[in-house]
Amino acid sequence: MTPGLLLRSVGLTADGRLALRDPAAVHLKPLVDAENMDRDILYASSAAEAGHGSNDQYGDWIPYERETCAREWLAQAPALWWHRDERGNWMRKSEPQAPAEKHLK
């Protein structure tokens, strides 16, 4: 899968998963589904490792893991990657701004 195809067709979600943006990219669905399964395992394993598995009083820890990882995935994503917020709105990650020049007197 090429980065250009990913850039146009797949985006990050607010719950730490991937989603297809482009309905014409249905051929990528198995790959996105496999990645999401891996991410689900990661989140559950991380919660369990921290002592907050799904069978205890802290079973709601997994959503915290998802949200935390979602923020980090987005922070590490290249500029112009698509991401979807909690309301389902798609937006592109902005390009980094060049630092403003400081004028010395």
Phi and psi restraints in degrees (range 20) as a CNS / XPLOR table:
assign (resid 1 and name C) (resid 2 and name N)
       (resid 2 and name CA) (resid 2 and name C) 1.0 -85.4 20.0 2
assign (resid 2 and name N) (resid 2 and name CA)
       (resid 2 and name C) (resid 3 and name N) 1.0 150.8 20.0 2
assign (resid 2 and name C) (resid 3 and name N)
       (resid 3 and name CA) (resid 3 and name C) 1.0 -59.3 20.0 2
assign (resid 3 and name N) (resid 3 and name CA)
       (resid 3 and name C) (resid 4 and name N) 1.0 -35.1 20.0 2
assign (resid 3 and name C) (resid 4 and name N)
       (resid 4 and name CA) (resid 4 and name C) 1.0 -62.8 20.0 2
assign (resid 4 and name N) (resid 4 and name CA)
       (resid 4 and name C) (resid 5 and name N) 1.0 -40.5 20.0 2
assign (resid 4 and name C) (resid 5 and name N)
       (resid 5 and name CA) (resid 5 and name C) 1.0 -65.9 20.0 2
assign (resid 5 and name N) (resid 5 and name CA)
       (resid 5 and name C) (resid 6 and name N) 1.0 -43.6 20.0 2
assign (resid 5 and name C) (resid 6 and name N)
       (resid 6 and name CA) (resid 6 and name C) 1.0 -61.4 20.0 2
assign (resid 6 and name N) (resid 6 and name CA)
       (resid 6 and name C) (resid 7 and name N) 1.0 -42.4 20.0 2
assign (resid 6 and name C) (resid 7 and name N)
       (resid 7 and name CA) (resid 7 and name C) 1.0 -59.1 20.0 2
assign (resid 7 and name N) (resid 7 and name CA)
       (resid 7 and name C) (resid 8 and name N) 1.0 -36.2 20.0 2
assign (resid 7 and name C) (resid 8 and name N)
       (resid 8 and name CA) (resid 8 and name C) 1.0 -87.7 20.0 2
assign (resid 8 and name N) (resid 8 and name CA)
       (resid 8 and name C) (resid 9 and name N) 1.0 -32.9 20.0 2
assign (resid 8 and name C) (resid 9 and name N)
       (resid 9 and name CA) (resid 9 and name C) 1.0 -107.0 20.0 2
assign (resid 9 and name N) (resid 9 and name CA)
       (resid 9 and name C) (resid 10 and name N) 1.0 -23.7 20.0 2
assign (resid 9 and name C) (resid 10 and name N)
       (resid 10 and name CA) (resid 10 and name C) 1.0 -124.1 20.0 2
assign (resid 10 and name N) (resid 10 and name CA)
       (resid 10 and name C) (resid 11 and name N) 1.0 144.6 20.0 2
assign (resid 10 and name C) (resid 11 and name N)
       (resid 11 and name CA) (resid 11 and name C) 1.0 -140.4 20.0 2
assign (resid 11 and name N) (resid 11 and name CA)
       (resid 11 and name C) (resid 12 and name N) 1.0 165.0 20.0 2
assign (resid 11 and name C) (resid 12 and name N)
       (resid 12 and name CA) (resid 12 and name C) 1.0 -85.0 20.0 2
assign (resid 12 and name N) (resid 12 and name CA)
       (resid 12 and name C) (resid 13 and name N) 1.0 150.6 20.0 2
assign (resid 12 and name C) (resid 13 and name N)
       (resid 13 and name CA) (resid 13 and name C) 1.0 -113.8 20.0 2
assign (resid 13 and name N) (resid 13 and name CA)
       (resid 13 and name C) (resid 14 and name N) 1.0 163.8 20.0 2
assign (resid 13 and name C) (resid 14 and name N)
       (resid 14 and name CA) (resid 14 and name C) 1.0 -68.0 20.0 2
assign (resid 14 and name N) (resid 14 and name CA)
       (resid 14 and name C) (resid 15 and name N) 1.0 -15.9 20.0 2
assign (resid 14 and name C) (resid 15 and name N)
       (resid 15 and name CA) (resid 15 and name C) 1.0 -103.0 20.0 2
assign (resid 15 and name N) (resid 15 and name CA)
       (resid 15 and name C) (resid 16 and name N) 1.0 20.7 20.0 2
assign (resid 15 and name C) (resid 16 and name N)
       (resid 16 and name CA) (resid 16 and name C) 1.0 79.1 20.0 2
assign (resid 16 and name N) (resid 16 and name CA)
       (resid 16 and name C) (resid 17 and name N) 1.0 22.0 20.0 2
assign (resid 16 and name C) (resid 17 and name N)
       (resid 17 and name CA) (resid 17 and name C) 1.0 -117.8 20.0 2
assign (resid 17 and name N) (resid 17 and name CA)
       (resid 17 and name C) (resid 18 and name N) 1.0 -179.1 20.0 2
assign (resid 17 and name C) (resid 18 and name N)
       (resid 18 and name CA) (resid 18 and name C) 1.0 -108.9 20.0 2
assign (resid 18 and name N) (resid 18 and name CA)
       (resid 18 and name C) (resid 19 and name N) 1.0 154.2 20.0 2
assign (resid 18 and name C) (resid 19 and name N)
       (resid 19 and name CA) (resid 19 and name C) 1.0 -143.0 20.0 2
assign (resid 19 and name N) (resid 19 and name CA)
       (resid 19 and name C) (resid 20 and name N) 1.0 148.9 20.0 2
assign (resid 19 and name C) (resid 20 and name N)
       (resid 20 and name CA) (resid 20 and name C) 1.0 -77.9 20.0 2
assign (resid 20 and name N) (resid 20 and name CA)
       (resid 20 and name C) (resid 21 and name N) 1.0 129.9 20.0 2
assign (resid 20 and name C) (resid 21 and name N)
       (resid 21 and name CA) (resid 21 and name C) 1.0 -92.4 20.0 2
assign (resid 21 and name N) (resid 21 and name CA)
       (resid 21 and name C) (resid 22 and name N) 1.0 -36.0 20.0 2
assign (resid 21 and name C) (resid 22 and name N)
       (resid 22 and name CA) (resid 22 and name C) 1.0 -102.9 20.0 2
assign (resid 22 and name N) (resid 22 and name CA)
       (resid 22 and name C) (resid 23 and name N) 1.0 113.4 20.0 2
assign (resid 22 and name C) (resid 23 and name N)
       (resid 23 and name CA) (resid 23 and name C) 1.0 -59.8 20.0 2
assign (resid 23 and name N) (resid 23 and name CA)
       (resid 23 and name C) (resid 24 and name N) 1.0 -24.1 20.0 2
assign (resid 23 and name C) (resid 24 and name N)
       (resid 24 and name CA) (resid 24 and name C) 1.0 -73.6 20.0 2
assign (resid 24 and name N) (resid 24 and name CA)
       (resid 24 and name C) (resid 25 and name N) 1.0 -11.0 20.0 2
assign (resid 24 and name C) (resid 25 and name N)
       (resid 25 and name CA) (resid 25 and name C) 1.0 -96.0 20.0 2
assign (resid 25 and name N) (resid 25 and name CA)
       (resid 25 and name C) (resid 26 and name N) 1.0 31.0 20.0 2
assign (resid 25 and name C) (resid 26 and name N)
       (resid 26 and name CA) (resid 26 and name C) 1.0 -57.2 20.0 2
assign (resid 26 and name N) (resid 26 and name CA)
       (resid 26 and name C) (resid 27 and name N) 1.0 -24.9 20.0 2
assign (resid 26 and name C) (resid 27 and name N)
       (resid 27 and name CA) (resid 27 and name C) 1.0 -65.3 20.0 2
assign (resid 27 and name N) (resid 27 and name CA)
       (resid 27 and name C) (resid 28 and name N) 1.0 -16.6 20.0 2
assign (resid 27 and name C) (resid 28 and name N)
       (resid 28 and name CA) (resid 28 and name C) 1.0 -88.0 20.0 2
assign (resid 28 and name N) (resid 28 and name CA)
       (resid 28 and name C) (resid 29 and name N) 1.0 -8.8 20.0 2
assign (resid 28 and name C) (resid 29 and name N)
       (resid 29 and name CA) (resid 29 and name C) 1.0 -55.9 20.0 2
assign (resid 29 and name N) (resid 29 and name CA)
       (resid 29 and name C) (resid 30 and name N) 1.0 -44.1 20.0 2
assign (resid 29 and name C) (resid 30 and name N)
       (resid 30 and name CA) (resid 30 and name C) 1.0 -60.6 20.0 2
assign (resid 30 and name N) (resid 30 and name CA)
       (resid 30 and name C) (resid 31 and name N) 1.0 -36.7 20.0 2
assign (resid 30 and name C) (resid 31 and name N)
       (resid 31 and name CA) (resid 31 and name C) 1.0 -69.0 20.0 2
assign (resid 31 and name N) (resid 31 and name CA)
       (resid 31 and name C) (resid 32 and name N) 1.0 -43.1 20.0 2
assign (resid 31 and name C) (resid 32 and name N)
       (resid 32 and name CA) (resid 32 and name C) 1.0 -64.0 20.0 2
assign (resid 32 and name N) (resid 32 and name CA)
       (resid 32 and name C) (resid 33 and name N) 1.0 -42.9 20.0 2
assign (resid 32 and name C) (resid 33 and name N)
       (resid 33 and name CA) (resid 33 and name C) 1.0 -61.8 20.0 2
assign (resid 33 and name N) (resid 33 and name CA)
       (resid 33 and name C) (resid 34 and name N) 1.0 -41.7 20.0 2
assign (resid 33 and name C) (resid 34 and name N)
       (resid 34 and name CA) (resid 34 and name C) 1.0 -65.3 20.0 2
assign (resid 34 and name N) (resid 34 and name CA)
       (resid 34 and name C) (resid 35 and name N) 1.0 -41.3 20.0 2
assign (resid 34 and name C) (resid 35 and name N)
       (resid 35 and name CA) (resid 35 and name C) 1.0 -64.0 20.0 2
assign (resid 35 and name N) (resid 35 and name CA)
       (resid 35 and name C) (resid 36 and name N) 1.0 -41.6 20.0 2
assign (resid 35 and name C) (resid 36 and name N)
       (resid 36 and name CA) (resid 36 and name C) 1.0 -65.7 20.0 2
assign (resid 36 and name N) (resid 36 and name CA)
       (resid 36 and name C) (resid 37 and name N) 1.0 -35.7 20.0 2
assign (resid 36 and name C) (resid 37 and name N)
       (resid 37 and name CA) (resid 37 and name C) 1.0 -64.1 20.0 2
assign (resid 37 and name N) (resid 37 and name CA)
       (resid 37 and name C) (resid 38 and name N) 1.0 -43.4 20.0 2
assign (resid 37 and name C) (resid 38 and name N)
       (resid 38 and name CA) (resid 38 and name C) 1.0 -61.0 20.0 2
assign (resid 38 and name N) (resid 38 and name CA)
       (resid 38 and name C) (resid 39 and name N) 1.0 -41.4 20.0 2
assign (resid 38 and name C) (resid 39 and name N)
       (resid 39 and name CA) (resid 39 and name C) 1.0 -66.3 20.0 2
assign (resid 39 and name N) (resid 39 and name CA)
       (resid 39 and name C) (resid 40 and name N) 1.0 -39.3 20.0 2
assign (resid 39 and name C) (resid 40 and name N)
       (resid 40 and name CA) (resid 40 and name C) 1.0 -60.8 20.0 2
assign (resid 40 and name N) (resid 40 and name CA)
       (resid 40 and name C) (resid 41 and name N) 1.0 -41.3 20.0 2
assign (resid 40 and name C) (resid 41 and name N)
       (resid 41 and name CA) (resid 41 and name C) 1.0 -64.6 20.0 2
assign (resid 41 and name N) (resid 41 and name CA)
       (resid 41 and name C) (resid 42 and name N) 1.0 -42.2 20.0 2
assign (resid 41 and name C) (resid 42 and name N)
       (resid 42 and name CA) (resid 42 and name C) 1.0 -59.2 20.0 2
assign (resid 42 and name N) (resid 42 and name CA)
       (resid 42 and name C) (resid 43 and name N) 1.0 -47.8 20.0 2
assign (resid 42 and name C) (resid 43 and name N)
       (resid 43 and name CA) (resid 43 and name C) 1.0 -64.6 20.0 2
assign (resid 43 and name N) (resid 43 and name CA)
       (resid 43 and name C) (resid 44 and name N) 1.0 -44.1 20.0 2
assign (resid 43 and name C) (resid 44 and name N)
       (resid 44 and name CA) (resid 44 and name C) 1.0 -65.3 20.0 2
assign (resid 44 and name N) (resid 44 and name CA)
       (resid 44 and name C) (resid 45 and name N) 1.0 -41.6 20.0 2
assign (resid 44 and name C) (resid 45 and name N)
       (resid 45 and name CA) (resid 45 and name C) 1.0 -65.7 20.0 2
assign (resid 45 and name N) (resid 45 and name CA)
       (resid 45 and name C) (resid 46 and name N) 1.0 -40.7 20.0 2
assign (resid 45 and name C) (resid 46 and name N)
       (resid 46 and name CA) (resid 46 and name C) 1.0 -64.7 20.0 2
assign (resid 46 and name N) (resid 46 and name CA)
       (resid 46 and name C) (resid 47 and name N) 1.0 -42.8 20.0 2
assign (resid 46 and name C) (resid 47 and name N)
       (resid 47 and name CA) (resid 47 and name C) 1.0 -63.1 20.0 2
assign (resid 47 and name N) (resid 47 and name CA)
       (resid 47 and name C) (resid 48 and name N) 1.0 -43.6 20.0 2
assign (resid 47 and name C) (resid 48 and name N)
       (resid 48 and name CA) (resid 48 and name C) 1.0 -64.6 20.0 2
assign (resid 48 and name N) (resid 48 and name CA)
       (resid 48 and name C) (resid 49 and name N) 1.0 -41.2 20.0 2
assign (resid 48 and name C) (resid 49 and name N)
       (resid 49 and name CA) (resid 49 and name C) 1.0 -62.5 20.0 2
assign (resid 49 and name N) (resid 49 and name CA)
       (resid 49 and name C) (resid 50 and name N) 1.0 -32.4 20.0 2
assign (resid 49 and name C) (resid 50 and name N)
       (resid 50 and name CA) (resid 50 and name C) 1.0 -82.0 20.0 2
assign (resid 50 and name N) (resid 50 and name CA)
       (resid 50 and name C) (resid 51 and name N) 1.0 0.8 20.0 2
assign (resid 50 and name C) (resid 51 and name N)
       (resid 51 and name CA) (resid 51 and name C) 1.0 86.5 20.0 2
assign (resid 51 and name N) (resid 51 and name CA)
       (resid 51 and name C) (resid 52 and name N) 1.0 18.9 20.0 2
assign (resid 51 and name C) (resid 52 and name N)
       (resid 52 and name CA) (resid 52 and name C) 1.0 -125.3 20.0 2
assign (resid 52 and name N) (resid 52 and name CA)
       (resid 52 and name C) (resid 53 and name N) 1.0 60.0 20.0 2
assign (resid 52 and name C) (resid 53 and name N)
       (resid 53 and name CA) (resid 53 and name C) 1.0 -71.2 20.0 2
assign (resid 53 and name N) (resid 53 and name CA)
       (resid 53 and name C) (resid 54 and name N) 1.0 173.0 20.0 2
assign (resid 53 and name C) (resid 54 and name N)
       (resid 54 and name CA) (resid 54 and name C) 1.0 -74.3 20.0 2
assign (resid 54 and name N) (resid 54 and name CA)
       (resid 54 and name C) (resid 55 and name N) 1.0 -11.7 20.0 2
assign (resid 54 and name C) (resid 55 and name N)
       (resid 55 and name CA) (resid 55 and name C) 1.0 -100.8 20.0 2
assign (resid 55 and name N) (resid 55 and name CA)
       (resid 55 and name C) (resid 56 and name N) 1.0 12.9 20.0 2
assign (resid 55 and name C) (resid 56 and name N)
       (resid 56 and name CA) (resid 56 and name C) 1.0 -120.8 20.0 2
assign (resid 56 and name N) (resid 56 and name CA)
       (resid 56 and name C) (resid 57 and name N) 1.0 -174.4 20.0 2
assign (resid 56 and name C) (resid 57 and name N)
       (resid 57 and name CA) (resid 57 and name C) 1.0 -66.4 20.0 2
assign (resid 57 and name N) (resid 57 and name CA)
       (resid 57 and name C) (resid 58 and name N) 1.0 -12.7 20.0 2
assign (resid 57 and name C) (resid 58 and name N)
       (resid 58 and name CA) (resid 58 and name C) 1.0 -103.6 20.0 2
assign (resid 58 and name N) (resid 58 and name CA)
       (resid 58 and name C) (resid 59 and name N) 1.0 28.8 20.0 2
assign (resid 58 and name C) (resid 59 and name N)
       (resid 59 and name CA) (resid 59 and name C) 1.0 -59.7 20.0 2
assign (resid 59 and name N) (resid 59 and name CA)
       (resid 59 and name C) (resid 60 and name N) 1.0 -18.2 20.0 2
assign (resid 59 and name C) (resid 60 and name N)
       (resid 60 and name CA) (resid 60 and name C) 1.0 -84.1 20.0 2
assign (resid 60 and name N) (resid 60 and name CA)
       (resid 60 and name C) (resid 61 and name N) 1.0 9.4 20.0 2
assign (resid 60 and name C) (resid 61 and name N)
       (resid 61 and name CA) (resid 61 and name C) 1.0 -69.4 20.0 2
assign (resid 61 and name N) (resid 61 and name CA)
       (resid 61 and name C) (resid 62 and name N) 1.0 -30.5 20.0 2
assign (resid 61 and name C) (resid 62 and name N)
       (resid 62 and name CA) (resid 62 and name C) 1.0 -60.4 20.0 2
assign (resid 62 and name N) (resid 62 and name CA)
       (resid 62 and name C) (resid 63 and name N) 1.0 -43.5 20.0 2
assign (resid 62 and name C) (resid 63 and name N)
       (resid 63 and name CA) (resid 63 and name C) 1.0 -58.4 20.0 2
assign (resid 63 and name N) (resid 63 and name CA)
       (resid 63 and name C) (resid 64 and name N) 1.0 -35.6 20.0 2
assign (resid 63 and name C) (resid 64 and name N)
       (resid 64 and name CA) (resid 64 and name C) 1.0 -62.6 20.0 2
assign (resid 64 and name N) (resid 64 and name CA)
       (resid 64 and name C) (resid 65 and name N) 1.0 -44.7 20.0 2
assign (resid 64 and name C) (resid 65 and name N)
       (resid 65 and name CA) (resid 65 and name C) 1.0 -58.6 20.0 2
assign (resid 65 and name N) (resid 65 and name CA)
       (resid 65 and name C) (resid 66 and name N) 1.0 -44.7 20.0 2
assign (resid 65 and name C) (resid 66 and name N)
       (resid 66 and name CA) (resid 66 and name C) 1.0 -60.2 20.0 2
assign (resid 66 and name N) (resid 66 and name CA)
       (resid 66 and name C) (resid 67 and name N) 1.0 -48.9 20.0 2
assign (resid 66 and name C) (resid 67 and name N)
       (resid 67 and name CA) (resid 67 and name C) 1.0 -64.3 20.0 2
assign (resid 67 and name N) (resid 67 and name CA)
       (resid 67 and name C) (resid 68 and name N) 1.0 -40.9 20.0 2
assign (resid 67 and name C) (resid 68 and name N)
       (resid 68 and name CA) (resid 68 and name C) 1.0 -63.6 20.0 2
assign (resid 68 and name N) (resid 68 and name CA)
       (resid 68 and name C) (resid 69 and name N) 1.0 -46.5 20.0 2
assign (resid 68 and name C) (resid 69 and name N)
       (resid 69 and name CA) (resid 69 and name C) 1.0 -67.1 20.0 2
assign (resid 69 and name N) (resid 69 and name CA)
       (resid 69 and name C) (resid 70 and name N) 1.0 -37.0 20.0 2
assign (resid 69 and name C) (resid 70 and name N)
       (resid 70 and name CA) (resid 70 and name C) 1.0 -59.1 20.0 2
assign (resid 70 and name N) (resid 70 and name CA)
       (resid 70 and name C) (resid 71 and name N) 1.0 -43.4 20.0 2
assign (resid 70 and name C) (resid 71 and name N)
       (resid 71 and name CA) (resid 71 and name C) 1.0 -62.0 20.0 2
assign (resid 71 and name N) (resid 71 and name CA)
       (resid 71 and name C) (resid 72 and name N) 1.0 -40.5 20.0 2
assign (resid 71 and name C) (resid 72 and name N)
       (resid 72 and name CA) (resid 72 and name C) 1.0 -71.7 20.0 2
assign (resid 72 and name N) (resid 72 and name CA)
       (resid 72 and name C) (resid 73 and name N) 1.0 -40.1 20.0 2
assign (resid 72 and name C) (resid 73 and name N)
       (resid 73 and name CA) (resid 73 and name C) 1.0 -57.5 20.0 2
assign (resid 73 and name N) (resid 73 and name CA)
       (resid 73 and name C) (resid 74 and name N) 1.0 -45.1 20.0 2
assign (resid 73 and name C) (resid 74 and name N)
       (resid 74 and name CA) (resid 74 and name C) 1.0 -66.1 20.0 2
assign (resid 74 and name N) (resid 74 and name CA)
       (resid 74 and name C) (resid 75 and name N) 1.0 -41.2 20.0 2
assign (resid 74 and name C) (resid 75 and name N)
       (resid 75 and name CA) (resid 75 and name C) 1.0 -60.6 20.0 2
assign (resid 75 and name N) (resid 75 and name CA)
       (resid 75 and name C) (resid 76 and name N) 1.0 -35.8 20.0 2
assign (resid 75 and name C) (resid 76 and name N)
       (resid 76 and name CA) (resid 76 and name C) 1.0 -89.3 20.0 2
assign (resid 76 and name N) (resid 76 and name CA)
       (resid 76 and name C) (resid 77 and name N) 1.0 -11.0 20.0 2
assign (resid 76 and name C) (resid 77 and name N)
       (resid 77 and name CA) (resid 77 and name C) 1.0 -67.7 20.0 2
assign (resid 77 and name N) (resid 77 and name CA)
       (resid 77 and name C) (resid 78 and name N) 1.0 148.1 20.0 2
assign (resid 77 and name C) (resid 78 and name N)
       (resid 78 and name CA) (resid 78 and name C) 1.0 -66.6 20.0 2
assign (resid 78 and name N) (resid 78 and name CA)
       (resid 78 and name C) (resid 79 and name N) 1.0 157.8 20.0 2
assign (resid 78 and name C) (resid 79 and name N)
       (resid 79 and name CA) (resid 79 and name C) 1.0 -57.6 20.0 2
assign (resid 79 and name N) (resid 79 and name CA)
       (resid 79 and name C) (resid 80 and name N) 1.0 147.0 20.0 2
assign (resid 79 and name C) (resid 80 and name N)
       (resid 80 and name CA) (resid 80 and name C) 1.0 78.0 20.0 2
assign (resid 80 and name N) (resid 80 and name CA)
       (resid 80 and name C) (resid 81 and name N) 1.0 1.2 20.0 2
assign (resid 80 and name C) (resid 81 and name N)
       (resid 81 and name CA) (resid 81 and name C) 1.0 -67.3 20.0 2
assign (resid 81 and name N) (resid 81 and name CA)
       (resid 81 and name C) (resid 82 and name N) 1.0 147.5 20.0 2
assign (resid 81 and name C) (resid 82 and name N)
       (resid 82 and name CA) (resid 82 and name C) 1.0 -84.3 20.0 2
assign (resid 82 and name N) (resid 82 and name CA)
       (resid 82 and name C) (resid 83 and name N) 1.0 145.7 20.0 2
assign (resid 82 and name C) (resid 83 and name N)
       (resid 83 and name CA) (resid 83 and name C) 1.0 -145.3 20.0 2
assign (resid 83 and name N) (resid 83 and name CA)
       (resid 83 and name C) (resid 84 and name N) 1.0 152.7 20.0 2
assign (resid 83 and name C) (resid 84 and name N)
       (resid 84 and name CA) (resid 84 and name C) 1.0 -115.0 20.0 2
assign (resid 84 and name N) (resid 84 and name CA)
       (resid 84 and name C) (resid 85 and name N) 1.0 129.9 20.0 2
assign (resid 84 and name C) (resid 85 and name N)
       (resid 85 and name CA) (resid 85 and name C) 1.0 -82.0 20.0 2
assign (resid 85 and name N) (resid 85 and name CA)
       (resid 85 and name C) (resid 86 and name N) 1.0 -178.4 20.0 2
assign (resid 85 and name C) (resid 86 and name N)
       (resid 86 and name CA) (resid 86 and name C) 1.0 -61.4 20.0 2
assign (resid 86 and name N) (resid 86 and name CA)
       (resid 86 and name C) (resid 87 and name N) 1.0 -24.7 20.0 2
assign (resid 86 and name C) (resid 87 and name N)
       (resid 87 and name CA) (resid 87 and name C) 1.0 -88.9 20.0 2
assign (resid 87 and name N) (resid 87 and name CA)
       (resid 87 and name C) (resid 88 and name N) 1.0 -2.4 20.0 2
assign (resid 87 and name C) (resid 88 and name N)
       (resid 88 and name CA) (resid 88 and name C) 1.0 90.5 20.0 2
assign (resid 88 and name N) (resid 88 and name CA)
       (resid 88 and name C) (resid 89 and name N) 1.0 9.5 20.0 2
assign (resid 88 and name C) (resid 89 and name N)
       (resid 89 and name CA) (resid 89 and name C) 1.0 -84.6 20.0 2
assign (resid 89 and name N) (resid 89 and name CA)
       (resid 89 and name C) (resid 90 and name N) 1.0 129.7 20.0 2
assign (resid 89 and name C) (resid 90 and name N)
       (resid 90 and name CA) (resid 90 and name C) 1.0 -86.2 20.0 2
assign (resid 90 and name N) (resid 90 and name CA)
       (resid 90 and name C) (resid 91 and name N) 1.0 139.7 20.0 2
assign (resid 90 and name C) (resid 91 and name N)
       (resid 91 and name CA) (resid 91 and name C) 1.0 -149.4 20.0 2
assign (resid 91 and name N) (resid 91 and name CA)
       (resid 91 and name C) (resid 92 and name N) 1.0 160.4 20.0 2
assign (resid 91 and name C) (resid 92 and name N)
       (resid 92 and name CA) (resid 92 and name C) 1.0 -96.8 20.0 2
assign (resid 92 and name N) (resid 92 and name CA)
       (resid 92 and name C) (resid 93 and name N) 1.0 143.3 20.0 2
assign (resid 92 and name C) (resid 93 and name N)
       (resid 93 and name CA) (resid 93 and name C) 1.0 -68.9 20.0 2
assign (resid 93 and name N) (resid 93 and name CA)
       (resid 93 and name C) (resid 94 and name N) 1.0 132.2 20.0 2
assign (resid 93 and name C) (resid 94 and name N)
       (resid 94 and name CA) (resid 94 and name C) 1.0 -73.9 20.0 2
assign (resid 94 and name N) (resid 94 and name CA)
       (resid 94 and name C) (resid 95 and name N) 1.0 157.3 20.0 2
assign (resid 94 and name C) (resid 95 and name N)
       (resid 95 and name CA) (resid 95 and name C) 1.0 -76.8 20.0 2
assign (resid 95 and name N) (resid 95 and name CA)
       (resid 95 and name C) (resid 96 and name N) 1.0 147.5 20.0 2
assign (resid 95 and name C) (resid 96 and name N)
       (resid 96 and name CA) (resid 96 and name C) 1.0 -61.9 20.0 2
assign (resid 96 and name N) (resid 96 and name CA)
       (resid 96 and name C) (resid 97 and name N) 1.0 140.9 20.0 2
assign (resid 96 and name C) (resid 97 and name N)
       (resid 97 and name CA) (resid 97 and name C) 1.0 -83.8 20.0 2
assign (resid 97 and name N) (resid 97 and name CA)
       (resid 97 and name C) (resid 98 and name N) 1.0 139.1 20.0 2
assign (resid 97 and name C) (resid 98 and name N)
       (resid 98 and name CA) (resid 98 and name C) 1.0 -69.4 20.0 2
assign (resid 98 and name N) (resid 98 and name CA)
       (resid 98 and name C) (resid 99 and name N) 1.0 141.0 20.0 2
assign (resid 98 and name C) (resid 99 and name N)
       (resid 99 and name CA) (resid 99 and name C) 1.0 -62.8 20.0 2
assign (resid 99 and name N) (resid 99 and name CA)
       (resid 99 and name C) (resid 100 and name N) 1.0 142.2 20.0 2
assign (resid 99 and name C) (resid 100 and name N)
       (resid 100 and name CA) (resid 100 and name C) 1.0 -67.6 20.0 2
assign (resid 100 and name N) (resid 100 and name CA)
       (resid 100 and name C) (resid 101 and name N) 1.0 142.6 20.0 2
assign (resid 100 and name C) (resid 101 and name N)
       (resid 101 and name CA) (resid 101 and name C) 1.0 -72.1 20.0 2
assign (resid 101 and name N) (resid 101 and name CA)
       (resid 101 and name C) (resid 102 and name N) 1.0 139.0 20.0 2
assign (resid 101 and name C) (resid 102 and name N)
       (resid 102 and name CA) (resid 102 and name C) 1.0 -98.2 20.0 2
assign (resid 102 and name N) (resid 102 and name CA)
       (resid 102 and name C) (resid 103 and name N) 1.0 130.8 20.0 2
assign (resid 102 and name C) (resid 103 and name N)
       (resid 103 and name CA) (resid 103 and name C) 1.0 -95.5 20.0 2
assign (resid 103 and name N) (resid 103 and name CA)
       (resid 103 and name C) (resid 104 and name N) 1.0 120.6 20.0 2
assign (resid 103 and name C) (resid 104 and name N)
       (resid 104 and name CA) (resid 104 and name C) 1.0 -92.0 20.0 2
assign (resid 104 and name N) (resid 104 and name CA)
       (resid 104 and name C) (resid 105 and name N) 1.0 139.5 20.0 2
